[in-house]
Amino acid sequence: MKFAPIIDPAVRKPAPKPVRVDLRKAFGMGTGLWAVALVIALILLAFNHSTLPLVIMCAAGVIIGVLLLIWEHFDRWDYRRLGQ
């Protein structure tokens, strides 16, 4: 019966353990893409195109990406420290 786990929680299968992933790759790639977009927006701004909102948005993306990389560093440090 498909509703048995809803009615009786003892019938449920045990939940799998969470997988530890390396977020540095994802955050690094995202930050790199924002940095490339920032360079392109700055080049367009240098040629008198009105891309100031794009420059601000790309700079915010780079800043957030760097902050996420810092957060991942300390989160991984805590994970290693607690694992010992």
C-alpha positions as CSV (number, residue, x, y, z in Angstrom):
1,M,0.0,0.0,0.0
2,K,1.4,3.4,-1.0
3,F,-0.1,5.2,1.9
4,A,1.4,2.9,4.6
5,P,4.5,5.1,5.2
6,I,2.1,8.1,5.7
7,I,-0.1,6.3,8.1
8,D,2.5,4.3,9.9
9,P,6.0,5.9,10.1
10,A,7.6,2.7,11.3
11,V,7.1,1.2,7.7
12,R,9.3,3.9,6.1
13,K,12.7,3.1,4.7
14,P,15.6,4.8,6.5
15,A,16.7,8.1,4.9
16,P,20.0,8.0,3.1
17,K,22.9,9.9,4.6
18,P,23.6,13.3,2.9
19,V,26.3,13.4,0.4
20,R,29.2,15.8,1.1
21,V,29.9,17.7,-2.1
22,D,32.7,20.1,-3.0
23,L,31.0,23.5,-3.4
24,R,34.3,25.2,-4.2
25,K,34.0,24.1,-7.8
26,A,30.4,25.4,-8.3
27,F,31.1,28.7,-6.5
28,G,34.4,29.1,-8.3
29,M,32.9,28.6,-11.7
30,G,30.0,30.9,-10.9
31,T,32.3,33.6,-9.6
32,G,34.5,33.2,-12.7
33,L,31.5,33.6,-15.0
34,W,30.5,36.8,-13.2
35,A,34.0,38.1,-13.4
36,V,34.1,37.5,-17.2
37,A,30.7,39.3,-17.5
38,L,32.1,42.1,-15.4
39,V,35.1,42.5,-17.7
40,I,32.8,42.5,-20.8
41,A,30.5,45.1,-19.2
42,L,33.5,47.3,-18.3
43,I,34.8,47.1,-21.8
44,L,31.3,48.1,-23.1
45,L,31.2,50.9,-20.6
46,A,34.6,52.2,-21.8
47,F,33.1,52.4,-25.3
48,N,30.3,54.7,-24.1
49,H,27.6,52.1,-23.9
50,S,25.1,52.7,-21.0
51,T,26.0,49.5,-19.2
52,L,26.4,50.9,-15.7
53,P,23.5,48.7,-14.2
54,L,25.2,45.6,-15.7
55,V,28.5,46.6,-14.2
56,I,26.9,46.9,-10.8
57,M,25.0,43.6,-11.2
58,C,28.2,41.8,-12.3
59,A,30.2,43.3,-9.5
60,A,27.6,42.2,-7.0
61,G,27.8,38.7,-8.5
62,V,31.5,38.6,-8.0
63,I,31.3,39.9,-4.4
64,I,28.6,37.3,-3.5
65,G,30.7,34.6,-5.2
66,V,33.8,35.5,-3.2
67,L,31.7,35.6,0.0
68,L,30.4,32.1,-0.7
69,L,33.9,30.8,-1.3
70,I,34.9,32.2,2.1
71,W,31.9,30.6,3.7
72,E,32.7,27.3,2.0
73,H,36.2,27.5,3.3
74,F,35.1,27.9,6.9
75,D,32.3,25.4,6.6
76,R,34.8,22.8,5.3
77,W,37.2,23.7,8.1
78,D,34.5,23.1,10.7
79,Y,33.5,19.8,9.0
80,R,37.1,18.6,9.2
81,R,37.6,19.8,12.8
82,L,34.4,18.1,14.0
83,G,35.3,14.9,12.1
84,Q,38.5,14.4,14.1
